[in-house]
Amino acid sequence: NSCCPVELLITDIQMPGLNGLELIGELNRHNIDLPTLVISAYSNQELQLKLARLGYDNLLIKPFDEEALVGRVTELLEQKNQQQRVN
């Protein structure tokens, strides 16, 4: 029972309890298709491979400026809208 549908998820990789990769895994297990932007202070090939295996390629490395964040969010929402028009 939600008043507002969720349009986008922004998650960090390092979080207490459930990390970002585990959160994305949970979304996948529950068949929740949600545009997701992953942020992290660390970027390495292993992280990028793990994200790719989970079907996510939207990684924004900290520190980032407001313009980069807004641009990436805008891209993801536009992609979602285009996919909805096609389907």
Secondary structure, 3 states (H helix, E strand, C coil): CCCCCCCCEEEECCCCCCCHHHHHHHHHHCCCCCCEEEEECCCCHHHHHHHHHCCCCCEEECCCCHHHHHHHHHHHHHHHHHHHHHC
